[in-house]
Amino acid sequence: MNKNSTITLKGQENFDKILQSILGEQQERKDIVLRVTLDPPALCPACNKGKLHKHGILKKNRKPRERKIRHAFLYGRWIFLSWVPVRYKCYHCHKTYTLRPPDTIPWARFTKLGVQTVVYYAQRMSFTYAAQILNLTPSRVIKLLDKYIQFGLPADDTQEPIVLTLDELSFSGNDFVCVVGRLEPDKRPLTILGDDRKATIKAYLEGLKKAGVKVEAVVIDMKDSWRKLIKAIFPSARIIVDPFHVIQDANRRLNEARKIEQEASKENIPRLPLLKAKEKLTPRQQQQLEEIKNKYPSLYELYQLKEDLRQIIKMDRVEEAEIALSRWLINAECAENVEGRVWARTIKSWRSEILNLVRYTQQGRRYTNGYIEGKNTLSKMLKRLSFGFRNRNHFIKKIFLGCCPQNLIPQLLT
Ligand SMILES: [Zn+2]
């Protein structure tokens, strides 16, 4: 059927017939093969002088075998490209060529579009399910991703300064991987490091430096070891603290204090009124918070510190944030609860990284490492999935795919 022809639909019957004429009779999942004939170029592409002539087959007395590779997936079927490889030789410069269709990879079983198709499905569902839909074995899907998914910076893209982000992702207990992404010049995951050990991260950062990558800034969690590492390798990079982690850390402290208070008073203190954002509390939770305020003033003091800190990291003017942060530190140091002083020490040590966050926000560049869409869902899904992965590398490829925004097909190795 010509792609430009118009179809006039007269009810369901007609439509079925048209589909049948495209797909052939209803044989379930029968593959479609497109035979490709390859015409050699008129002149040799190498010397532009000689004409190309058919050049014998590598193995004598044997007919060249037809090559058949997966190209596209339509209506639940694979469309194959098939051709007979023919070798040509230039009589002028003696170069030989084996012609193959454009966008095919030598010896690969899938065209680039074919690989992209598999990646597209594997990005959105489990390997097993993708394999079922694509009529492939799961191990075939995994092998393809292993072979073609590329970690690292996009090619020829090391000139512009980048904003890096480092983040841990846990998938079982204390087993972490480290997701490295960039937020400038565009948002994308770059790699997944197999663990979060200092040596692993160091080796990766040193690799970037060696490749000539210019790092303008790095967004991280409040981890002192990471900060030291980055300062040592990229001394001029600005370090920005990730606002999500500041709140996460605040909530962890608050929750610990709540448990201690609960233990001492032998009374249940509800968790959510304290941890939820103030503006999101239900009337009932507001009331519970009011009770906490009256009954446990030192716990409420920590709550107030958490809410104040939330306001500070949302600010978009450095001078304003500087004043607020100084006031916050005084309040924390004077807090009745000892946790206030411990907390103040941490925030004081991360003062300039918090102000960097505000500084960039002031420039209209709000950086967080929450660029991974639905990260919590992803993390939970991966925990479940990971039981099905005997090979850690496969698991890491799967996380990497999961981290890629769905409109971004990761770079493919060819
Ligand atoms: Zn030639």
Boltz pocket constraint, residues with backbone or C-beta under 6 A from the ligand:
constraints:
  - pocket:
      binder: B
      contacts: [[A, 44], [A, 45], [A, 46], [A, 47], [A, 48], [A, 49], [A, 50], [A, 90], [A, 91], [A, 92], [A, 93], [A, 94], [A, 95]]
      max_distance: 6.0
